[in-house]
Amino acid sequence: KRAKATREALESIGLKVYPKNPANAMTTIKTSNSNEIRKILKEKYDINIAGGQDHLKGKIFRINHMGLIAPFEAVWAINAIEKALDDLGIREFDGTANKVFMSNI
């Protein structure tokens, strides 16, 4: 349920889930801004999200869904991603990702 809510929230703000049929253990987002988004998440919002490896390095970021993660912790990461897009001037923050996540959790 958390994986589905995450994917729907991130797609609602224009991000692309990779691959087309993702596993529920992790959500991967394909974006050329992966490194910049991850840097802002770590430095400004204190969230460490994994990047890609090998040929996907700098092209994706990955959100883990395994373990006991409370909805308020998961939505903080979703909210911070939307804020990072605003920080980069990609998309103005309006809380859409948060609303979509919470309506699907």
Backbone hydrogen bonds, N-H to C=O, Kabsch-Sander energy under -0.5 kcal/mol:
donor,donor_aa,acceptor,acceptor_aa,energy
5,A,1,K,-2.4
6,T,2,R,-2.3
7,R,3,A,-2.6
8,E,4,K,-2.6
9,A,5,A,-2.2
10,L,6,T,-2.6
11,E,7,R,-2.5
12,S,8,E,-1.7
13,I,9,A,-0.5
13,I,10,L,-0.8
14,G,11,E,-1.9
15,L,10,L,-2.2
16,K,30,K,-0.6
17,V,15,L,-0.5
18,Y,28,T,-3.0
26,M,23,A,-0.9
27,T,63,I,-2.6
28,T,18,Y,-0.5
28,T,26,M,-0.5
29,I,61,F,-2.9
30,K,16,K,-2.5
31,T,29,I,-0.6
31,T,59,K,-2.4
34,S,31,T,-1.3
37,I,33,N,-2.8
38,R,34,S,-2.7
39,K,35,N,-2.2
40,I,36,E,-2.2
41,L,37,I,-2.6
42,K,38,R,-2.2
43,E,39,K,-2.9
44,K,40,I,-2.7
45,Y,40,I,-1.2
45,Y,41,L,-0.6
46,D,42,K,-0.6
47,I,41,L,-2.7
49,I,47,I,-0.7
50,A,62,R,-0.9
52,G,60,I,-0.8
56,L,53,Q,-2.4
57,K,54,D,-1.6
59,K,56,L,-2.3
60,I,56,L,-0.9
61,F,29,I,-1.8
62,R,50,A,-3.1
63,I,27,T,-3.2
64,N,62,R,-0.5
65,H,25,A,-3.0
66,M,25,A,-0.6
69,I,67,G,-1.1
70,A,68,L,-0.5
73,E,70,A,-1.0
74,A,70,A,-2.0
75,V,71,P,-2.8
76,W,72,F,-1.1
77,A,73,E,-1.4
78,I,74,A,-1.8
79,N,75,V,-2.8
80,A,76,W,-2.5
81,I,77,A,-2.0
82,E,78,I,-1.9
83,K,79,N,-2.3
84,A,80,A,-2.6
85,L,81,I,-2.1
86,D,82,E,-1.6
87,D,83,K,-2.7
88,L,84,A,-1.8
89,G,86,D,-1.5
90,I,85,L,-2.7
91,R,85,L,-1.0
99,K,95,G,-2.2
100,V,96,T,-2.7
101,F,97,A,-2.8
102,M,98,N,-2.6
103,S,99,K,-1.7
104,N,100,V,-0.7
104,N,101,F,-1.3
105,I,101,F,-0.8
